[in-house]
Amino acid sequence: MRKSYTPEFKTQVVLEVLKEEKTMNEIASAHGIHVNQIRQWRNAFLEQMPKVFEKGNKKVEKMKAEYEQIIESLYAEVGRLTTQLSWLKKIWN
């Protein structure tokens, strides 16, 4: 059976590696993990790092655009209803 590690644990181990205060072998021994596993985590971490600094996520940008479109249509509807209400008030007075 394979061991499963939390993302927080993996992050802690990778940060230890990046600090370079201990060798990767020392860190592996301390945590009871094979060096190759730590190397894989480090590589995955370094590959994903640039995404942290990207301007927004595509899904978030899409949701934001949809939200703004809904708000715009609601303001347009409020404007139409206000105009109709004003017109009806003039007719009945």
C-alpha positions as CSV (number, residue, x, y, z in Angstrom):
1,M,0.0,0.0,0.0
2,R,1.3,3.4,-0.9
3,K,1.6,6.2,1.6
4,S,-0.5,9.3,0.9
5,Y,0.9,12.7,1.9
6,T,-1.1,16.0,2.4
7,P,-0.3,19.0,0.2
8,E,0.8,20.8,3.3
9,F,3.3,18.2,4.2
10,K,4.7,18.1,0.6
11,T,5.0,21.9,0.7
12,Q,6.9,21.8,4.0
13,V,9.3,19.2,2.7
14,V,9.9,21.1,-0.6
15,L,10.5,24.3,1.3
16,E,13.1,22.5,3.4
17,V,14.8,21.4,0.2
18,L,14.7,24.9,-1.2
19,K,16.2,26.4,1.9
20,E,19.3,24.3,1.3
21,E,20.2,24.0,5.0
22,K,20.2,20.2,4.7
23,T,21.0,17.9,1.8
24,M,18.1,16.2,0.1
25,N,19.3,12.9,1.5
26,E,19.1,14.3,5.1
27,I,15.6,15.6,4.5
28,A,14.5,12.3,3.0
29,S,15.9,10.3,6.0
30,A,14.3,12.7,8.5
31,H,10.9,12.3,6.9
32,G,11.2,8.6,5.9
33,I,10.7,9.4,2.2
34,H,12.7,8.3,-0.8
35,V,14.9,11.0,-2.3
36,N,13.3,10.5,-5.8
37,Q,9.9,11.3,-4.3
38,I,11.2,14.5,-2.9
39,R,12.8,15.3,-6.2
40,Q,9.5,14.8,-8.0
41,W,7.7,17.1,-5.5
42,R,10.3,19.8,-5.9
43,N,10.2,19.6,-9.7
44,A,6.4,19.8,-9.7
45,F,6.5,22.7,-7.3
46,L,9.0,24.6,-9.4
47,E,7.0,23.9,-12.6
48,Q,3.8,25.3,-10.9
49,M,5.4,28.3,-9.4
50,P,4.9,30.7,-12.3
51,K,1.2,30.0,-12.3
52,V,1.0,31.6,-8.9
53,F,1.9,35.0,-10.4
54,E,-0.3,34.8,-13.5
55,K,-2.9,37.4,-13.8
56,G,-6.1,35.5,-12.8
57,N,-7.4,32.2,-13.5
58,K,-9.3,31.6,-16.8
59,K,-12.3,30.3,-14.9
60,V,-12.3,33.3,-12.6
61,E,-12.0,35.7,-15.5
62,K,-14.9,34.0,-17.3
63,M,-17.1,34.1,-14.1
64,K,-16.2,37.8,-13.7
65,A,-17.2,38.6,-17.3
66,E,-20.5,36.7,-16.9
67,Y,-21.2,38.5,-13.6
68,E,-20.5,41.9,-15.2
69,Q,-22.8,41.0,-18.1
70,I,-25.6,40.1,-15.7
71,I,-25.2,43.3,-13.8
72,E,-25.3,45.3,-17.0
73,S,-28.5,43.6,-18.2
74,L,-30.1,44.2,-14.7
75,Y,-29.2,47.9,-14.9
76,A,-30.7,48.1,-18.4
77,E,-33.9,46.4,-17.1
78,V,-34.1,48.8,-14.2
79,G,-33.7,51.7,-16.6
80,R,-36.5,50.4,-18.9
81,L,-38.9,49.8,-15.9
82,T,-38.2,53.2,-14.5
83,T,-38.9,54.8,-17.9
84,Q,-42.2,52.8,-18.2
85,L,-43.2,53.7,-14.7
86,S,-42.6,57.4,-15.4
87,W,-44.6,57.2,-18.6
88,L,-47.5,55.4,-16.8
89,K,-47.5,58.0,-14.0
90,K,-47.9,60.8,-16.7
91,I,-50.7,59.0,-18.4
92,W,-52.8,58.4,-15.2
93,N,-52.3,61.9,-13.7
